[in-house]
Amino acid sequence: MNQYIKMLVEDIHSVIVATVDEKGHPMTRAIDLMLEDGNTFYFLTAKGKAFYKQLIERPFIACTGLTGGQGTMNKKAISMKGEVTCIGKEKLDEIFAKNPYMAEIYPEKASRGALVVFKMVKGEGEFFDLSTKPMTRASFTIGMNVSHQDPYTINENCVGCAKCVAVCPQKCISTDQVPFVINASHCLHCGNCYEVCDHHAVTRR
């Protein structure tokens, strides 16, 4: 888990965050993830912003960020969704020390009076890497002990016809045994295997 949180904060840093407004409509904005401690990440906002009001009223976010690199096939992505909590001024000085550019935006300590820090307390994340062949994905959590279930699995109805193998874009279905096995760490979740199976051997979570 730690490597993905570290990547999210240090390598990606700027992410798109979604919340819900008072009418129940989705809203997004770009924010910087300021700090991580190996277990979670921290960000801040000002009390006068709509973002702050939304976080207080509905303390849940979803966020996605991409690493740099030229071209889509060289990028890595991390997405997170979960519950956040306001911790006030805690870690604010540490955030400014870690992110010197913030002092250019809020130069005097007095100007930082409206700033408050939030942290994710419980959430689920997914890492997605298109630069590998086949692509790689992995799941992780913050503040939760969750056994991730694979979105698609192959059950005992499998007869080994290999229709699923023929339509799998990442060729991540092992035919070494029957029933076949989907390698979830390379699966695109496209659902092709589910659609073509005549024996109802592919189950979808």
GIMO-V225560 format. One record per residue. N is the residue number from 0. PHI is phi in radians with two decimals (999 if undefined). Layout:
n-><N | N>
phi-><PHI | PHI>
//
This chain:
n-><0 | 1 | 2 | 3 | 4 | 5 | 6 | 7 | 8 | 9 | 10 | 11 | 12 | 13 | 14 | 15 | 16 | 17 | 18 | 19 | 20 | 21 | 22 | 23 | 24 | 25 | 26 | 27 | 28 | 29 | 30 | 31 | 32 | 33 | 34 | 35 | 36 | 37 | 38 | 39 | 40 | 41 | 42 | 43 | 44 | 45 | 46 | 47 | 48 | 49 | 50 | 51 | 52 | 53 | 54 | 55 | 56 | 57 | 58 | 59 | 60 | 61 | 62 | 63 | 64 | 65 | 66 | 67 | 68 | 69 | 70 | 71 | 72 | 73 | 74 | 75 | 76 | 77 | 78 | 79 | 80 | 81 | 82 | 83 | 84 | 85 | 86 | 87 | 88 | 89 | 90 | 91 | 92 | 93 | 94 | 95 | 96 | 97 | 98 | 99 | 100 | 101 | 102 | 103 | 104 | 105 | 106 | 107 | 108 | 109 | 110 | 111 | 112 | 113 | 114 | 115 | 116 | 117 | 118 | 119 | 120 | 121 | 122 | 123 | 124 | 125 | 126 | 127 | 128 | 129 | 130 | 131 | 132 | 133 | 134 | 135 | 136 | 137 | 138 | 139 | 140 | 141 | 142 | 143 | 144 | 145 | 146 | 147 | 148 | 149 | 150 | 151 | 152 | 153 | 154 | 155 | 156 | 157 | 158 | 159 | 160 | 161 | 162 | 163 | 164 | 165 | 166 | 167 | 168 | 169 | 170 | 171 | 172 | 173 | 174 | 175 | 176 | 177 | 178 | 179 | 180 | 181 | 182 | 183 | 184 | 185 | 186 | 187 | 188 | 189 | 190 | 191 | 192 | 193 | 194 | 195 | 196 | 197 | 198 | 199 | 200 | 201 | 202 | 203 | 204>
phi-><999 | -0.98 | -1.11 | -1.33 | -1.12 | -1.09 | -1.10 | -1.07 | -1.46 | -1.61 | -1.54 | -1.61 | 1.21 | -1.67 | -2.27 | -1.69 | -1.99 | -1.92 | -2.34 | -2.12 | -1.48 | -1.16 | -1.67 | 1.46 | -1.61 | -1.25 | -2.35 | -2.22 | -2.75 | -1.60 | -2.34 | -1.77 | -1.51 | -1.58 | -2.77 | -2.45 | -2.16 | 1.59 | -2.01 | -2.78 | -2.22 | -2.26 | -2.52 | -2.39 | -2.72 | -1.74 | -1.09 | -1.41 | -1.55 | -1.08 | -0.99 | -1.07 | -1.05 | -1.14 | -1.17 | -1.25 | -1.34 | -2.39 | -1.37 | -2.38 | -2.37 | -2.26 | -2.48 | -2.47 | -2.47 | -2.12 | -1.26 | -1.28 | 1.96 | -1.51 | 1.51 | -1.00 | -1.29 | -1.89 | -1.70 | -2.09 | -2.22 | -2.28 | -2.10 | -2.40 | -2.48 | 2.93 | -1.70 | -2.09 | -2.45 | -1.49 | -1.99 | 1.15 | -1.54 | -1.00 | 1.26 | -1.10 | -1.08 | -1.13 | -1.14 | -1.18 | -1.19 | -1.35 | -2.20 | -0.99 | -1.08 | -1.12 | -1.22 | -1.35 | -1.50 | -2.16 | -1.22 | -1.77 | -1.04 | -1.10 | -1.32 | -1.64 | -1.07 | -1.50 | -1.36 | -2.36 | -1.84 | -2.09 | -2.36 | -1.42 | -1.79 | -2.75 | -2.92 | -2.11 | -2.31 | -2.44 | -1.80 | -2.42 | -2.24 | -1.51 | -1.37 | -1.62 | -2.21 | -1.25 | -1.04 | -2.15 | -2.39 | -2.65 | -1.94 | -2.65 | -2.31 | -2.14 | 1.16 | -2.45 | -1.94 | -2.13 | -1.56 | -1.21 | -1.67 | -1.24 | -1.04 | -2.22 | -2.39 | -1.99 | -1.81 | -1.21 | -1.28 | -1.06 | -1.94 | 1.37 | -1.26 | 1.27 | -1.07 | -1.14 | -1.12 | -1.13 | -1.84 | -1.39 | -1.18 | -1.78 | 0.89 | -1.86 | -1.83 | -1.44 | -1.89 | -1.17 | -2.62 | -2.05 | -1.21 | -1.09 | -2.23 | -1.57 | -1.43 | -1.10 | -1.26 | -2.14 | -1.40 | -1.46 | 1.10 | -1.29 | 1.50 | -1.01 | -1.07 | -1.12 | -1.24 | -1.64 | -1.27 | -1.45 | -1.91 | 0.93 | -1.56 | -1.72 | -1.89 | -1.97 | -1.12>
//
